[in-house]
Amino acid sequence: MENFNSISFLKLRASYGLIGNAEIGNFDSQSLFEGNTYGEETGTEPETVSNPDLKWETTRQFDIGVDMGFLRDRISFTVDYYNKDTRDLLLNVQVPSTTGFTTQTKNLGRLTNQGIEFSINSQNFVGAFKWSTNFNISRNVNEIKDLNGQILAPGNRSRILNEAREGEPIGVLFGVKFAGVDPANGDALYFTEEGTTTNNYSAAARQVIGDPNPAFIGGLTNNFGYKGFDLSIFLQFVVGNDVYNMAGGFMSASADFFDNQTVDQLRRWQNPGDITDVPQARLFEQNGARISSRYVEDGSYLRFKTVTLGYNVPAGILSKIKMRSARLYVTGQNLFTITDYSGWDPEVTSLFTSTDFQSSNIIIGNDFYTPPQARTIIFGINVGF
């Protein structure tokens, strides 16, 4: 480093490996039978269909990174790139109904994940007044490369829109795209395959209407210290993810349900010529309350996650009261959030009604009356003798 006096540390890293995933049910490879009764006669019937060829998922992963420090490590950063290629996915695959079953666990498909992670640390001030900063940000892009032409969706999907589709990120929201409100009569409008609009929900085209996977996630931490006082502020952010506000179909329902309604219902269409994005309220007529992109929103947010203020009692005072150390502190968590999301909390995922693990892997970005994270204030003292 003689010719690079400002560089105090440099490290290059690279790795390649093969990783397995053995999350296979205890008996998924076997044909099981269960007891049953028919016509007052007892017997057995098939419960599962066997697959003796079932095996682990495999992930080929390549990583490369660099760690650097400058000015005697007053400034340091880390950059990592990764590429994961997962094959032989463990999935519930549809089988002909003549088998007596609807699905069978098989190794099928291919999923790729690649992304970059960046972190930088800085000692902004040293001495009596101290200030240090850490900033990190990451981006992950995933794509389903192969599902043997199938589309995977929750078996009990109810109002869930998530699907796994070839050529798309995992868990995309697939449904009808809301086109606004007809100013002439207050009808909810939807887009057709031709790009025109219709008030007939059944005639609307189904398409990808959202992606719950964020474009970026990260955080910013600042630590301050001065004469026994310390202050730590941690901010958390997520950018570019969509949230399906499932509760919106009940709370912004244009008189289709009796749940407490959101304030946007005051902007509903009422007279010919009204320009609004809230359809006319029609009791139990589902005017705009059907599942659509009307309830898919930008879930980006910036949250003041944790703020802590502390004070370390000076040694002179501690010696008089026969204590080795004492620190008083107050911590606030989830103090406030900056977001355009209309729901209670953009940092949510509700499985709603689906329970099987293949489905839960793709059910992301749903909010169904999920309680928001609590805002808490904690006072404390740490003492040592």
C-alpha positions in Angstrom: 0.0 0.0 0.0 3.0 2.3 -0.2 1.7 4.0 -3.3 -1.8 4.4 -1.8 -1.3 6.2 1.5 -5.0 6.9 2.0 -5.9 3.2 1.8 -5.4 1.5 5.2 -7.1 -1.8 4.4 -8.0 -3.8 1.3 -9.4 -7.3 1.1 -10.9 -9.1 -1.9 -13.1 -12.1 -1.4 -14.7 -14.7 -3.7 -16.4 -18.0 -3.2 -18.4 -20.7 -5.0 -20.4 -23.5 -3.5 -23.2 -26.0 -3.8 -25.9 -25.8 -1.0 -28.7 -28.3 -0.4 -32.2 -27.8 1.0 -33.7 -30.9 2.6 -37.0 -29.4 3.7 -38.9 -32.5 2.6 -41.7 -33.8 4.7 -41.0 -37.0 6.6 -43.2 -39.2 4.3 -43.5 -37.1 1.1 -41.6 -39.7 -0.9 -43.9 -42.6 0.3 -47.4 -43.7 -0.5 -49.4 -43.6 2.7 -52.8 -45.1 3.5 -55.4 -44.2 6.1 -58.3 -46.0 7.6 -61.9 -45.2 6.5 -65.4 -46.6 6.7 -67.9 -47.1 3.9 -71.2 -48.9 4.0 -70.5 -50.0 7.5 -67.3 -51.7 6.3 -63.9 -50.7 7.4 -60.9 -50.5 5.1 -58.0 -48.4 4.0 -57.6 -45.8 1.2 -54.6 -43.9 -0.3 -53.8 -40.7 1.5 -50.7 -39.6 -0.5 -49.1 -40.5 -3.8 -45.5 -41.6 -3.6 -42.5 -40.1 -5.3 -39.4 -42.3 -4.8 -37.3 -39.9 -6.9 -37.7 -37.0 -4.5 -34.4 -35.4 -3.6 -32.9 -32.2 -2.1 -33.1 -28.8 -3.8 -29.7 -27.6 -4.9 -28.4 -24.0 -5.0 -25.2 -23.1 -6.9 -24.0 -19.8 -5.3 -21.2 -17.5 -6.4 -20.1 -14.5 -4.3 -17.5 -11.8 -4.8 -16.8 -8.9 -2.5 -14.3 -6.2 -1.5 -13.6 -4.6 1.9 -11.7 -1.3 2.0 -10.6 1.1 4.6 -9.4 4.7 4.2 -7.6 7.2 6.4 -6.7 4.7 9.1 -10.1 3.2 8.8 -11.9 6.4 9.6 -13.9 5.5 6.5 -14.5 1.8 5.5 -16.9 0.1 3.2 -18.0 -3.4 2.1 -19.5 -4.3 -1.3 -20.7 -7.8 -2.1 -22.3 -9.4 -5.2 -24.0 -12.7 -5.1 -25.7 -15.0 -7.7 -27.8 -18.0 -6.6 -29.2 -20.6 -9.0 -31.6 -22.9 -7.3 -32.8 -26.0 -9.2 -35.0 -29.0 -8.4 -37.4 -26.9 -6.4 -39.6 -28.8 -3.9 -43.1 -28.0 -5.2 -46.6 -29.3 -5.1 -47.2 -30.1 -8.7 -50.7 -30.7 -10.3 -51.3 -34.3 -11.4 -54.2 -35.8 -13.4 -57.3 -36.3 -11.4 -57.5 -39.9 -12.5 -54.8 -40.6 -10.0 -57.2 -39.8 -7.2 -55.1 -36.8 -6.1 -54.7 -33.2 -7.2 -51.0 -32.6 -6.4 -47.8 -34.5 -5.8 -44.6 -33.3 -4.3 -41.9 -33.2 -7.0 -38.5 -31.7 -7.8 -39.4 -29.2 -10.5 -38.3 -25.8 -11.6 -35.5 -23.3 -11.3 -35.2 -20.0 -9.4 -32.4 -17.4 -9.6 -31.5 -14.7 -7.1 -28.8 -12.1 -7.7 -28.1 -8.9 -5.9 -25.7 -6.5 -4.3 -25.1 -5.4 -0.8 -23.3 -2.2 0.2 -22.3 -0.9 3.7 -20.2 2.1 4.7 -18.9 3.2 8.1 -17.4 6.5 9.0 -15.9 8.1 12.1 -17.1 11.7 11.4 -15.8 13.2 14.6 -13.4 11.8 17.2 -12.4 13.4 20.5 -14.6 15.0 23.2 -17.5 15.0 20.7 -17.9 11.7 18.8 -20.1 11.0 15.8 -20.1 7.8 13.8 -22.3 6.7 10.9 -23.3 3.4 9.3 -25.3 3.2 6.1 -26.3 0.0 4.4 -28.4 -0.8 1.3 -29.1 -3.9 -0.6 -30.9 -5.0 -3.7 -32.1 -8.5 -4.7 -33.6 -9.5 -8.0 -35.2 -12.9 -8.3 -36.8 -14.6 -11.3 -38.6 -17.9 -11.8 -36.8 -19.5 -14.7 -38.8 -22.7 -15.1 -41.9 -24.3 -13.6 -42.6 -26.7 -16.4 -45.2 -24.4 -17.8 -47.3 -24.4 -14.6 -48.6 -21.5 -12.5 -48.5 -22.0 -8.8 -51.1 -20.4 -6.5 -52.3 -21.1 -3.0 -54.7 -24.0 -2.9 -57.1 -22.0 -0.7 -56.4 -18.7 -2.3 -59.6 -16.9 -1.2 -58.7 -13.2 -1.7 -54.9 -13.9 -2.2 -53.4 -12.7 -5.4 -49.8 -14.1 -5.1 -48.7 -16.5 -7.8 -45.5 -18.1 -9.0 -45.2 -17.7 -12.8 -42.3 -18.3 -15.2 -40.4 -15.2 -16.1 -41.7 -13.2 -13.1 -40.4 -12.6 -9.5 -41.7 -14.9 -6.9 -45.1 -14.0 -5.4 -46.2 -11.4 -8.0 -49.7 -10.1 -7.6 -51.9 -11.3 -10.4 -55.4 -9.9 -10.9 -57.6 -7.3 -12.5 -56.4 -3.8 -13.1 -58.6 -1.0 -11.8 -59.1 1.8 -14.3 -60.9 4.4 -12.2 -64.4 5.7 -12.1 -66.8 6.5 -14.9 -67.7 10.2 -14.3 -71.1 9.8 -16.0 -72.5 7.2 -13.6 -70.0 6.3 -10.9 -69.3 2.8 -12.1 -66.0 1.2 -11.2 -64.0 0.6 -14.4 -61.4 -2.1 -15.2 -59.0 -2.7 -18.1 -59.6 -5.3 -20.8 -57.1 -7.2 -22.8 -57.4 -4.7 -25.6 -56.6 -1.8 -23.2 -60.1 -0.4 -23.2 -62.2 -0.1 -20.1 -65.3 -1.9 -18.9 -67.6 -1.8 -15.9 -68.1 -5.6 -16.3 -65.6 -7.2 -13.9 -65.9 -10.6 -15.6 -64.7 -9.1 -18.9 -61.6 -7.5 -17.4 -58.2 -8.9 -18.2 -56.1 -10.7 -15.5 -52.5 -9.5 -15.5 -49.6 -8.8 -13.2 -50.7 -5.8 -11.1 -48.0 -5.7 -8.4 -44.7 -7.0 -7.1 -44.3 -7.3 -3.4 -40.5 -7.7 -3.7 -38.7 -4.5 -2.7 -36.3 -2.8 -5.1 -34.0 -1.7 -2.2 -33.9 -2.2 1.6 -31.5 -0.6 4.0 -30.8 1.4 7.1 -28.9 4.4 8.5 -27.5 4.5 12.0 -25.9 7.6 13.7 -24.2 7.4 17.0 -23.2 10.5 19.0 -21.3 10.9 22.3 -20.3 13.9 24.4 -19.3 14.1 28.1 -21.1 11.0 29.3 -24.1 11.4 27.0 -24.7 9.1 24.1 -27.4 9.2 21.4 -28.2 6.5 18.8 -30.6 7.0 16.0 -31.5 4.1 13.7 -33.6 4.6 10.5 -35.0 1.7 8.4 -36.2 2.0 4.8 -37.8 -0.1 2.1 -38.3 1.1 -1.4 -40.2 -0.2 -4.4 -42.4 -2.9 -3.0 -46.2 -3.3 -3.5 -48.5 -4.1 -0.6 -51.9 -5.7 -1.3 -54.3 -4.0 1.3 -56.7 -6.9 1.6 -58.6 -5.1 4.3 -59.3 -2.3 1.8 -61.9 -4.5 0.2 -63.8 -4.3 3.4 -62.9 -0.8 4.7 -63.0 1.1 1.4 -65.8 -1.0 0.1 -68.3 1.5 -1.5 -71.0 0.3 0.9 -70.4 -3.4 0.2 -69.5 -4.2 3.8 -70.3 -2.8 7.2 -66.7 -2.6 8.5 -65.6 0.9 9.6 -64.9 2.8 6.4 -61.8 4.8 5.5 -62.0 8.6 5.0 -61.5 8.2 1.3 -65.2 7.2 1.1 -66.0 10.9 1.5 -64.6 11.4 -2.0 -66.9 8.9 -3.6 -68.8 9.7 -6.8 -72.2 11.3 -6.1 -73.3 13.3 -9.1 -72.8 13.1 -12.9 -69.5 14.8 -13.8 -67.7 14.1 -10.5 -64.1 13.3 -11.1 -62.8 10.9 -8.5 -61.2 7.5 -8.0 -63.8 6.3 -5.5 -66.9 4.6 -7.0 -70.4 5.4 -6.1 -71.6 3.7 -2.9 -74.1 1.0 -3.7 -75.2 -1.3 -0.9 -74.1 -4.9 -1.4 -73.5 -4.3 -5.2 -69.7 -4.6 -5.1 -69.2 -1.5 -7.1 -65.4 -1.3 -7.1 -65.1 -3.6 -4.0 -64.1 -6.6 -6.1 -60.4 -7.7 -5.9 -58.3 -5.5 -8.1 -55.3 -3.2 -8.3 -57.5 -0.6 -6.5 -56.2 -2.1 -3.3 -52.5 -2.6 -4.4 -50.4 0.3 -3.0 -46.8 1.4 -2.9 -45.4 0.0 0.4 -42.2 2.1 0.5 -41.5 3.6 3.9 -38.9 5.3 6.1 -39.2 4.4 9.7 -37.5 5.9 12.8 -37.0 2.4 14.2 -35.0 3.0 17.3 -33.8 6.2 19.2 -31.8 5.8 22.4 -30.5 8.6 24.7 -28.2 7.5 27.5 -26.1 9.0 30.2 -23.1 7.4 31.9 -22.6 8.5 35.5 -19.1 10.0 36.0 -16.5 7.9 37.9 -16.2 10.5 40.6 -19.9 10.1 41.6 -19.7 6.3 41.3 -16.8 6.1 43.8 -18.8 7.9 46.4 -21.8 5.6 46.1 -19.6 2.4 45.9 -20.6 1.5 42.3 -18.4 0.5 39.4 -20.7 1.8 36.6 -24.2 3.2 36.1 -26.0 4.2 32.9 -29.4 5.8 32.6 -31.2 5.5 29.3 -34.5 6.0 27.4 -35.3 4.2 24.2 -38.1 4.9 21.7 -39.1 2.2 19.2 -41.2 2.7 16.0 -41.5 6.4 16.8 -43.0 7.4 13.5 -43.1 6.2 9.9 -43.1 8.2 6.6 -45.1 6.4 3.9 -47.8 6.8 1.4 -49.4 3.5 2.3 -53.0 4.0 3.5 -53.1 0.9 5.8 -52.0 0.6 9.4 -48.4 -0.5 8.7 -46.5 -1.2 5.5 -44.2 -3.6 7.2 -46.6 -6.6 7.2 -47.2 -10.0 5.7 -50.4 -11.8 6.5 -50.9 -15.4 5.3 -54.7 -15.0 5.7 -56.0 -18.5 5.0 -53.3 -20.6 3.4 -51.2 -22.9 5.6 -49.2 -25.3 3.3 -45.5 -24.4 3.1 -45.3 -24.4 -0.7 -48.0 -21.7 -0.8 -46.7 -19.7 2.2 -43.4 -19.4 0.3 -45.1 -17.2 -2.3 -47.6 -15.4 -0.2 -45.8 -12.1 0.6 -46.9 -8.5 0.8 -50.4 -9.0 2.1 -52.1 -6.9 4.8 -55.3 -8.2 6.2 -56.0 -6.2 9.4 -52.5 -6.9 10.7 -52.0 -4.8 13.9 -49.3 -2.2 13.4 -46.1 -2.5 15.3 -46.3 -0.9 18.8 -44.7 2.4 19.5 -42.9 2.0 22.8 -40.9 4.1 25.2 -38.6 2.3 27.6 -36.8 3.8 30.6 -34.0 1.9 32.1 -30.8 1.8 34.3 -27.8 -0.4 34.1 -25.6 -0.7 37.2 -22.4 -2.5 38.0 -20.9 -3.2 41.5 
